[in-house]
Amino acid sequence: MADSSSIPEPPQDSSDDDVLELNKDLERIIEAIENISVQLTWGGYDMVALRTSPELGTSMRNMNEAFHRCRAIICGDHEKEPARG
């Protein structure tokens, strides 16, 4: 009398590998699309914000430069540190 609780697994073949590879490819594509969506959203936000308040662009550039200087000092990326003017 065979034990009904132990069901033999089907043999693995290349189609399973193909499905796994396809899933990985689809995940990479979805992640890329999500990143593009985020960039587009931020681009739209920046466009509206800059048109509403032009001095915001200058403030954002100054803050971005300060961030890069701080990051260069903290992370030790002195070669990436922008020249001070």
Helices and strands as residue ranges (DSSP letters): H 14-52, H 55-75, G 78-80
